[in-house]
Amino acid sequence: MPETRSCAACGAGATVLHERITREAIVDAWRREDEAVGATDIASKRQAMLIEALPPEVLFYGCAECGLQMAFPRVRWSSATYPSDQSYPVRWEFLRALDDLGRGPLNVLELGCGIGQFLALANARGHCAVGLDFSVDAVAAARSRGVTALCGGLDDLPRLVAADAQFDAVALFQLIEHVENPAEMLAGLRRWLRPDARIFISCPGPRRFTRLIDDQQAGVSDFWDYPPHHVARWTLPALRALLERAGWLVMTAVEEPFSWVAAASHIGIARAIYRKRFAHPVARRAYIASAFLRLALQPGRRAGMSLYITARRGAASR
């Protein structure tokens, strides 16, 4: 089936070519990252997998209405090739979502649960959290924390949970940018959610400060912001449009708060690592100071990493 270039979020047909990038440029950006962080043991294997997975050229089309940018073709990692060294930090949106969830106990489902930090935090707040992830290694790590993590995708839920399982809330943190058909995913969730269920979504934001780290850019964005890692780049209007078209009532839509210290430190240390100067305290501090200056000169990049949106299930989504 040929891919459509209508917007996957708002449905508009007014998409325009935003970026054209070669397979070689994406592969080279991953290679530079692996060399910078010392991941020499997997660098060659990763390059081979990227070359096999990617077409000669990837296009990104942007929606003139909501700002969503979509990759064509939408090539994605398989469960077998997804990076085993993927980072799973505790994110700002985890804590924000826990505050928004309120007092338990609620039955919570997390898609793309990784190594289970959010599940553990939710359980500690009195909720009953279940996670789903297609990475065997991530699920094993999550289970070692004592949380309930299941290996598979949304289509596997019927064989993994009881047929009458119902959830009060579902979380999709840093997942939707990997999804080929987000509307189909939302439709597939319906049978598992109670009538007044809530949804919590986060993903990388377009104003995030990491786009100032020149060394890790593949084209106009971070090396990980291309297929087969990410197949879409979201905006708050795009997330809102996607949810509202699916019948959800949006409650909150915000950017992660910006921290000068965190952003400048992140940028400066990344540059020091790429330039093999991390072990030199004076050079490291100089890179951090330079990052402060660059952030001051580019206010358009003064935002935290994530977008965060919450919604309550409306009548149209039942």
C-alpha positions, -999 to +999 in steps of 0.1 A: +000+000+000+015+034-010+022+058+019-001+089+020+013+123+025-018+137+042-012+147+078-013+118+102-024+142+130-049+167+117-057+151+083-048+181+062-035+174+027-013+206+026+020+189+034+052+202+019+087+188+016+107+199+046+139+179+045+157+155+022+185+134+037+206+105+024+211+072+041+249+079+043+243+111+063+221+093+089+246+064+091+275+088+095+258+107+123+252+074+143+289+065+136+301+098+151+279+093+181+292+058+187+328+069+183+323+098+207+308+077+235+331+048+230+306+024+217+331+008+194+319-028+202+285-022+185+294+006+160+301-016+130+270-038+136+248-007+140+261+008+107+254-025+089+218-026+103+212+010+094+224+005+058+202-026+055+171-009+069+173+025+053+164+034+017+190+056-003+170+087+007+146+097+034+121+126+030+103+146+057+070+162+048+056+189+071+020+198+077+012+235+070-017+233+095-004+217+127+034+214+121+037+176+122+067+164+102+065+128+088+092+106+074+088+088+040+093+059+040+085+053+076+112+027+082+115+016+118+137-006+140+124-041+146+123-056+181+155-075+171+174-044+159+163-017+183+194-003+200+203-024+230+222+006+245+191+028+244+191+052+273+160+051+297+163+080+321+137+091+346+121+120+327+104+152+338+071+140+324+070+109+346+068+130+377+043+155+361+021+126+350+021+111+385+010+144+399-017+147+373-029+111+380-035+120+416-042+096+444-045+059+437-052+032+433-057+034+395-050+007+369-024+022+346-011+008+314+022+021+299+031+014+263+068+014+256+077+010+293+114+005+288+131-006+320+102+002+341+110+034+360+076+050+355+059+017+365+079+016+397+071+052+405+034+047+398+033+016+420+050+036+448+022+061+446-004+033+452-014+026+416-014-008+399+008-003+368+014-027+339+039-020+312+043-032+276+075-031+255+088-050+225+124-051+238+132-084+255+162-068+273+142-038+285+113-060+298+138-082+317+153-051+333+119-039+342+109-072+358+141-071+378+127-040+395+097-060+406+072-044+382+048-061+358+062-057+324+050-077+293+069-083+261+050-074+230+031-047+212-005-034+215-017-062+192-004-087+217-024-075+247-053-100+241-029-129+249-010-111+277-038-098+299-073-109+309-099-104+282-119-081+305-089-060+316-097-023+319-074+006+326-081+040+341-051+056+324-026+049+296+008+065+293+029+068+261+062+084+270+086+090+241+067+065+220+045+083+195+074+095+175+082+059+167+047+050+156+038+046+120+000+051+124-009+069+156-046+071+149-047+033+145-029+029+178-054+051+196-083+032+181-067-001+192-065+012+228-103+018+231-113-017+242-088-016+271-098+018+286-127+027+309-152+053+297-135+081+317-099+070+312-071+095+308-041+094+284-007+109+290+016+114+260+052+129+258+076+131+229+106+153+219+097+189+213+107+210+182+123+238+204+144+214+225+179+226+233+196+195+220+193+208+185+221+232+194+246+204+197+260+206+162+281+175+165+251+152+169+230+166+141+224+145+110+206+171+089+183+197+105+178+176+136+195+152+161+208+119+147+182+099+166+154+120+151+154+101+118+143+067+107+147+040+117+145+056+152+119+083+148+094+085+119+076+116+130+084+150+147+055+163+167+042+197+178+017+205+205-009+215+179-003+182+161-008+162+193-039+181+202-053+176+167-046+138+168-063+134+201-093+156+193-099+138+160-100+105+180-126+119+203-104+128+233-109+159+254-075+176+258-068+188+294-031+199+294-006+207+266+027+221+276+065+221+269+089+207+295+101+237+316+135+251+305+164+249+328+194+271+319+218+250+341+206+216+328+205+227+292+239+244+292+255+215+311+240+190+287+252+209+256+286+217+270+294+182+282+282+167+249+305+189+230+334+181+253+328+144+247+327+147+210+359+167+210+377+143+234+380+170+261+357+157+287+385+148+311+398+184+310+379+204+336+389+238+322+378+228+286+346+213+299+337+245+318+345+265+287+321+245+266+294+249+292+299+286+293+298+288+255+265+269+257+250+295+280+259+322+255+245+303+226+212+296+244+210+334+252+214+342+215+189+316+203+157+319+223+139+297+199+158+268+213+152+276+249+129+248+258+131+215+276+133+182+259+097+171+259+062+180+249+035+168+273-002+164+267-030+148+287-066+141+277-097+125+290-117+100+270-147+116+254-180+101+242-167+100+206-137+077+216-159+051+233 
